[in-house]
Amino acid sequence: MPSAQDGTRAPGEFIVAYPTEEQIRKRAFELWELAGKPEGREDEFWRQAQRELQDAEERCDPNKGADI
C-alpha cells in the first residue's frame, strides 16, 4: 500500500502543511521588526506569520488537498 514515507499517497489521502512553531516565531519577529516593533500586537504578527508560511507551503505542493 502506498504511504507518505515512499512519496506516494493512497486514494483520498492528502498532506496537510503546518509550519513549525519555530518557523512561525522567526517570521513573526521579522514582521514585528519591519513594523517598527509596536507593542501589544503579538497575536496579529503571529497569525500573519502562520498564514504566510502555510500559504507558501501550499504553493509548493501542487497536489495539496487534492484527492488522488
C-alpha positions as CSV (number, residue, x, y, z in Angstrom):
1,M,0.0,0.0,0.0
2,P,1.4,3.5,-0.8
3,S,2.5,5.6,2.1
4,A,3.7,9.1,2.7
5,Q,7.1,7.6,3.5
6,D,7.7,6.4,0.0
7,G,6.4,9.6,-1.6
8,T,3.1,8.2,-2.8
9,R,-0.4,8.7,-1.4
10,A,-3.3,6.4,-1.0
11,P,-6.6,7.4,-2.8
12,G,-8.3,10.2,-0.8
13,E,-5.1,10.9,1.3
14,F,-3.6,14.4,1.3
15,I,-0.8,16.1,3.1
16,V,-1.6,19.0,5.5
17,A,1.1,21.6,5.7
18,Y,1.7,23.1,9.2
19,P,4.7,25.4,9.8
20,T,6.6,24.7,12.9
21,E,6.4,26.9,16.0
22,E,10.0,27.9,15.4
23,Q,9.3,29.0,11.8
24,I,6.3,31.0,12.9
25,R,8.2,32.6,15.7
26,K,11.0,33.7,13.5
27,R,8.7,35.1,10.8
28,A,6.5,36.9,13.4
29,F,9.6,38.5,14.8
30,E,10.7,39.7,11.4
31,L,7.2,41.2,10.7
32,W,7.3,42.9,14.1
33,E,10.7,44.4,13.4
34,L,9.6,45.6,10.0
35,A,6.5,47.3,11.5
36,G,8.7,49.3,13.9
37,K,8.4,47.0,17.0
38,P,4.9,48.1,18.1
39,E,3.7,47.0,21.5
40,G,0.6,44.9,22.0
41,R,0.3,43.4,18.5
42,E,2.0,40.0,19.1
43,D,-1.1,38.0,18.2
44,E,-1.5,39.9,14.9
45,F,2.1,39.2,13.8
46,W,1.8,35.5,14.9
47,R,-1.3,35.0,12.8
48,Q,0.2,36.8,9.8
49,A,3.3,34.7,10.0
50,Q,1.3,31.5,10.3
51,R,-0.8,32.4,7.3
52,E,2.2,33.4,5.2
53,L,4.1,30.2,6.0
54,Q,1.1,27.9,5.4
55,D,0.3,29.6,2.1
56,A,3.9,29.3,1.0
57,E,3.8,25.6,1.8
58,E,0.6,25.1,-0.1
59,R,2.0,26.8,-3.2
60,C,5.0,24.4,-3.1
61,D,2.7,21.3,-3.2
62,P,0.6,21.3,-6.4
63,N,-1.4,18.3,-5.1
64,K,-2.2,20.0,-1.8
65,G,-5.7,18.9,-0.8
66,A,-6.3,17.0,-3.9
67,D,-7.9,13.6,-3.8
68,I,-5.7,11.4,-5.8
